[in-house]
Amino acid sequence: MAILPFGYSSNAVHSALDRMIDGGPIIETFVRKYSHDPIDLTGLPALPALLDTGASVSVIEKALVVSMGLTPIDKQPIVGISGQITVEFYRLQLIVPKLNYARLTKFAALDLQGQQRPYAMLLGRQFLSRFKLTIDGPSGVGQLEG
């Protein structure tokens, strides 16, 4: 069973707890166009992903899928904090090496950069349902196990 710890350490300005509250639980991920080829992370950028228990779907930065030249597979309405919008969905291979995880994943594409987010993806409950998620709030750390 693989375990991926995540979290923050205290620094001179903020406690680990404050940093977890401000930044949220973030893990390192990679994405690529789906391929049957063996996974090679060479040249793939590491992408920070927020673990989001409030999201039913996973979300990826729109500029990223555009830069990859991908074609949307679907267009559907989703409901977020600012109401309902219709978004394009893309299928990518999501890779989390520290969890030995590589799976074809459907992502809604949104402009996260324009919202000044420190992550390129939100991994929602469709992803989280495959793992045991533990967060120790007071210490500002947690882990995914699966």
Secondary structure as GFF3:
##gff-version 3
##sequence-region A 1 146
A	DSSP	beta_strand	3	7	.	.	.	ID=ss1
A	DSSP	alpha_helix	16	23	.	.	.	ID=ss2
A	DSSP	beta_strand	26	32	.	.	.	ID=ss3
A	DSSP	beta_strand	47	51	.	.	.	ID=ss4
A	DSSP	beta_strand	58	61	.	.	.	ID=ss5
A	DSSP	alpha_helix	62	67	.	.	.	ID=ss6
A	DSSP	beta_strand	74	80	.	.	.	ID=ss7
A	DSSP	beta_strand	83	96	.	.	.	ID=ss8
A	DSSP	three_ten_helix	97	99	.	.	.	ID=ss9
A	DSSP	beta_strand	101	110	.	.	.	ID=ss10
A	DSSP	three_ten_helix	113	115	.	.	.	ID=ss11
A	DSSP	beta_strand	121	123	.	.	.	ID=ss12
A	DSSP	alpha_helix	125	128	.	.	.	ID=ss13
A	DSSP	beta_strand	132	136	.	.	.	ID=ss14
A	DSSP	three_ten_helix	137	139	.	.	.	ID=ss15
A	DSSP	beta_strand	141	145	.	.	.	ID=ss16
###
